[in-house]
């Protein structure tokens, strides 16, 4: 099958060929005919399968035939990065077709607000918008979507995770009921089903490889203590043929620290996180795409809607909070027909998350041993959850440890002072300072405050105790 099989407008086919697309992907093969038949659709497909083009191509085709003077299509997306990317794809796929589009998102300058207002009032063919920003425009009364023909919700699961459900429903209530609605999502939880029942009319359904990374991704994991992560990252960058790499971290406070460490190692790196302005984020992403930097460090804002051609490596500096986020992170590589590698660092506190990921993707991920000169890492235990008191090398020798029963029998004979498990764990040396990954060190302090409660002065003169940092 090729794109000529869909009987698309010749201007659309020319745009497809100019972008180098030859054969439709499975989601495109199934979705395009249904959309051309004007049926509502709920489609679930993993990231990187071409689902954006799966709805853009038939919609551009319909717009090319209609020559309407009003906004005919609204595409709602969770992030400004995805809005810009879809706008760029409309420009490419519809380059030879009479189609106009604009991206509506926050975080930009006042002049762009006026440009957005002009597009919303004059009627661009396709509006790609984040729900919050569109609601801000709609609140001023000049947004006219009463003649809308097509509504698309892209990355619907992410929008709901970000709390956009109410905004989506408010927007939908102001749209014509006689419209075609398309819902695309990488996962299909119950909340997506509930939303689909409210806004779709007898939808067709496509379900392809739900929540599974592409088979061409070489997935591997390292079990590592936090203070081994940066040296291990340096080792990987020097030993593997890393053309370009995205590093994901779950905390934005880690982004700048990782970037600084990489630069000290001699690698060109830049970071993206939500505190940056839109111009700064766009510049960093553009420079990375143009090969100015070898490594881009970011949070999960990079895991959705960011399409990097031929990305060779993805590295999870820490395990993501949700198994679905793992799929989206590693899905940045091995897109389309390419291959790629996804590496994940797993510390002793996050091992239980590994089992969740493996259950979701229905495969076991190889756990690699650390290089010889790194020393041992934590022992893999998928049932372990939370902080451990000792690390390898800081425990008492096996022959000197008492069994639990012996410890109970000799409780009255042991010397006074802190119990062994409360003793301060010696700091492990590392060529690079470790990035803190948890608050386990605060827990013993909290217990000491409780034990000394009876030693405080009278109630009214008690010295205030600072709350432990969370």
C-alpha positions, 0 to 999 in steps of 0.5 A: 500500500502507498499513499495514492491508495487513499485517493487524497487530493493531489496537492496533499500527495505532493506534500507527502512525497516532498517530505520523503514519506513513501509507505503509510504506517499501520496506524495511518493505514487504518485511521485515514480511511475511517477519517475520510468516511467522516467517522468519529475515531478513538485510536490508541498507538504507541509513540513514534508510529506516525499517528499525527500524520494519520489524522493530519493527512485526511483533514488537510485533504478535506480542507483542500476540497472545501475551501471554507472561509472559517476555522474548520479544525481544532486540535487540542494538545497538552504542551506547547512543544507538541503544538509547535511540532504539529503546526510545523507538520501542517506546514510541511504536509500542506505546503502545496495545499490551500491550508493555513494553521496557527499554534496557540499556546502560552509562555510567549510574548505579547505580540504573539498574543495579538497574532493568535487573536487575529488568527482566531478572529479571522479564521485560520483553517487549523487551530492547534492549541493547548486547552488553558491558552485557548480558554484564555482567548475564549474568555474574552469573547472573540473566539468563533468556533461555531462552524467547526467541522473537526475536533482532534484530541492528541495525547489525550491521556497526557492532557487528562494527567495534566488536569485539563479535563474541565477545560476540554469539556468547557471547550467542547460545549461551545463547539457544534454538536454536528462535527467529527471528533478524533481522539488519539492517545498512547494509553487507554485508561478508564478516564479516557474511555469516560471522556470518549463516551462524553464527546464522541458519537459511535466511534470506530476504534483502533488499538495498536500495541498499547503502551509498548516501545518499538521493537527496534529499541535496545533497552537495558538497565544498570543497577546503580547507587546515586553517586555512581550515576554521573561516572557511569554516564561519562563511561557510557558517553565515552564507550558507546557511539553516541551520536546524540542523546536525550537524558531524562530526569524526574526532577527539574532541579537535577537538569542544571546539575547534570548539564554542568557535570557533563560540561566539566567532562568535556561534552556539549550539553544543554538543558530544558525545563519548565522554568525556562521561557518559551524562547529559551526552550525553543532555542535549546531544542533547535540547537540540539536538532542542528547538532550543536549539542551532543546531549539534551537534558530535560524532564518529562516535558520532552517525552511527549511531542518531541520528534528528533530525527535519528536520535541514537540514545535515550538515557533515564537518569532515574526511573520515571514515576509512572510506567507509561512515562517510561514508554514515552521517554524511550519512544523518543528513539527508534522512531519510524524506521530507525533504531536506537538504544534506551538506557535506564539507571535504577537505584536501590529505592526504585527497583519496584518500578522496574517490575511495573514497567516490565509488566506493562511492556510485557518483556524483561529488560536486561540488567547489566553489571557495572564496569569493573572499576566502579565497584558493586551496585545494589542487588536487584530486588523488585520487591524492595521499596523505599530507602535502605539503611546501608550500601554495599561496602558500609555494612558490617562484615558478615561474620560480625553481624548477629542474627535477629534472635541473638540481638534480642537475647543480648539487648540488655548487654549491648553498650549504650549509644546509637544502634548500628542501623542508625549510625551515619553511613560513610560517604562514598567517594566519587570522581563527581559529586552525586546528585541527591535522589531522596530524603532518607537521610532525614528519617533518623533525625526525625526519630531522634527528635521523638525520642528526646521529647520528654527531655524538653523544658516546660510546654510554654518554653519548649524550643521550636523544632524545625520540621524535617525537609520533605 
